[in-house]
Amino acid sequence: MEEEGRWADLSNDILALILNRLHTQSDLRRFRSICKSWRSYASSSPDPQPLFPLSLPSLHPNSRPFSLTPTLVYILSLHPNPTPHNPCDNVWLVKVSETGENRWALLNPLTKHKLSFPSGVSWNRTNLLGFGNCEVGRSYKLQLVGDGVEGTFNFEEFSPSIALRKVAVKIGDEFVVLVLYGYGEIALWKLGDKNWKIIEAGKHNGSDNRQDFDDVICFNGKFYAVDRRGRLAVIDPTSFELHEVIPAMEDCNGQYTWWNLISVYTW
């Protein structure tokens, strides 16, 4: 109770700063769960609107716009009475995706396939704000907007040259979305922009580089991309320029390798 009292004593100015940095319904629920005064402030504030789902323009003139939504990565403790002697007993690492108002899907964090809890455990009774449940990261997905039909991005709606492959998001002083699409091209979009900005691959060894990036990631507020030659580049979201960090590896008999970037969550 003493700790709750300290949180309850924060001024409304500080609560307003916190509330303005919350981007999802999950963030708002967690804010309201802190204490009675926080819940009262959130209820009396003028329409706190989460950033997501966020509408983005289409990449192609003949395609529909996108909706960007986060997928939360959780550690869930499903044991009814966890003890210090068994801290990992029945603990799951899962992705939780919001599929509608107060509707959620439980996903395997590696395969993205839907999961089912073991017998005797009800997902409907799982409290994400409960003790022992912890959000450890977030990823993002794009959905096509239109017709009110739910579902993730349909690759078949586009030719291979413009199909989306991955999305990375930077949230901070500015909100920036980067997409990897087609045969390895990259585009950036800033909050408020009307169109995407295509990133030029630049030159390497005096010749134009075709874009054949394999993976992209946002790490510590910066975008990184790796291509099939092993070249690692950082992308400046302000100038839209691509700068080489690690040069391409020497070709081995003209063969290329597929590369992936890995983000490590720490908690």
N, C-alpha and C positions, 0 to 999 in steps of 0.2 A: 504493500500500500504506500510506503514511503517513496519508492521509486516512481509509482504512478503519479504521486503528488508532484514530483519534480517535473514530469512531462506536462502535467496539467497546468503548471505555472508559467509555461511559455506564453509570450505575448501574442496577440492576434497578428501583428506585423510579421513575426517569424512563421506563424502557421500559414499565413498567406504566401510567403516565399516557398515553403515546402509544398503547399497545395498546387502552386503554379508549375512545379517540376514533375508532377505526377502525370503519366501518359496513358495508363490503362485502367480499366475497371478494377482489375486486381490491385493496382496501386491505391485506388480510392478506398477499396474495402479494407486494405491493411491500415491506411490512415485512420479510418473511422474506428478501427478496433483498438487503437492505442489506449484511449480513455474516454470518459463521458464528455469532457470539455472539447476534445478534438472532434468527436462525433457531432456534437452540437454546432461547432464552428463550420464543419463541412455541410451540414444541413442548412445553415443560415446563409452560406456564401452564395453569391449570385451565379447560379448555374455553372459549377465547375465541370468543364467539358474535357474528357480525355482526348489526347491527340489521335488515338487509334479507335476504329479503323480510319486510315488516311487515304484519300483519293489522289491518285497519281495519273498523269497523262499517259497516253499510249505511246509505244515505241514506233508504231507504224501507222500511217494515215488511215489504213483500212481496218484497223483493229480497235477493240474496245479499250477504255481506260482501265486502270488497275486499282485495287484496294489492298493496302499494306496493313498487315496485322502481325502482332508478335506471338510467338509460341514460347511459353515459359518452361524452364528446366527446373524440376523440383527433386529434392530428396524427400520421400514420403516414408514415415515410420508407421507401419500398419499394425504393429504389436499393440494390443489394448493396454498393456501395462509394462512399458519399457523400463529396463533396469540398467544401472551403471555397469553391471557385470556382462550384459548382453547388448551393447550399444548398437550393434549391426543386425540384431535379430529381426528378420522380416522387414528390412529397409530396401526401398526401391528407388532407382534413379529413373525418372520418367519425364517426358514432355507433356505439357498440358496445353491444349489448343482450344481457344474459345470458338465455338461453331455457331453461336447465336446468343440471344439474350438469356443469361443464366443457363447456358448449355455448353458443356465442355466435353472434349474427347481426350482420352488417355493414349499416348503414343510411345512406342519404343524409340528412345533417343538416337539409336543408330540406324534402324531400318525405316522409321517413321510410320510403321504399321500400327494399327490399333491394338491395344493390349486389353487383357481381361485379368481381373484380380483372381487370386486363388479362391477356392470355395470357402465360404464362411466370412469373406470380407466384402463389404458392400461399398462400391465406389460412390453411390449416392449419399452415403453417410460420412464420407471423408471430408474433413475440414482442412482446407489448405492453409488456413491461418492458425491451426492448432499447434500446440507444443510438439516439437519433434519434426515438424514439416518445415522445410526451408527452401526458398527459391535461391538457386545457385547460378543462374544464367538465363539468357534469352536468345532466341533466334527469330528470324522474320520470314514471312512468306507473302507472295503476291497472289491475288485472286483477280480473275476477270470480273468486271462489273457489268451486270445486265440480267434482265429477266427474272431477278430474284432467286436464281438457282444457286444453291450452295455448291461448293466444290473448289478444289485448288486449281491452279493454272492448267489449262488444257493445251498441251504442246501440239496437238493435232490441228489446232486452229491456225497455226502459222507454218510457213515453210521452214526448213532447218536453218536458213540463213538468219531468221529473227527469233527463233525459239529461245525462251529464257532458260538459263541453267542454274544461276545462283543469285541471291540478293544479300547485300551487306549494308548495315545501317550505322551511321555515326550520329549520336545524340550528345549535344553539349552546347557550346556557344551558338552553333548553327546546326540545323538538322539536314543531313545529306544522305541520299540513298544511292548506292552503286549496284549496277546489275551486270552480270556476265551473261552474254547471250550469243546466239548464232554459232559461228565456227571459232569463237574465242574473242569476241569484241567486248568492249566495256563502254558503259554509258553512265553518266552522273546526273542526278536531279537534286536541286536544293529546294527546300520548303519555300513556296511562293513562286517558283519558276513555272512558266507555261509549257516548256518543252525540255526534253532530255538533251544533254550535251555529250556528243560522242568523243571519246578520248582517243587521240592519235597515238599510235604505237611508237613513233619517233624513228630514229635511225640507229643502225648497229653495223659497225665495220664499214661505214660509208654507203650502205645501201638501205633502202626502205624496208622496214620490218612489217610483214603482214601480221595482223593480230591473230594469235593462236594461243591465247591464255587458257590455262586449264582450271585455275581456281583463284578466288579472291577472298579477302578477309578484312575486317576492321579490327585493329589491335591498338590499344592505347590512343585512340582518337585519330589513327592514320589508316589509310587504305593500302593494302598490299596485293600484288598480283604476281603469279608465277606462270611462265609459259612452258611449252613442251621442250624447249632447249635448256630448261633449268634456270632461265633468267628471272631474277626477282626484282620487282620494281615497286616503288612507292608512288602513290597518286595524290597530288595536292588538290584537295577539294575547293581551294580558293582560286587558284590559277588554272585549274583543269589540266595541269601538266603532269607528265609521267617521267619519273627520274629513276634511272637504273641504280639498284643497290648492289646486286651481285650479277656479274656478267654471265652470258650464256655459256654453257659447257660446250666443249668441242664435240662435233657430230661424230657418232660412231657408225661408220658405213652408211651414213644417211638416215639412220634410225632415230626416232624420237621417243621420249619417255613421257608418260602422263604423271603429272605432279599434283600433290595436294598440300594445302596449308592447314595447319592444325592450331586451333585456339584451345588453351588450357584454362579451365575454370579453377580458381582457388578460393577456398572459404575456410 
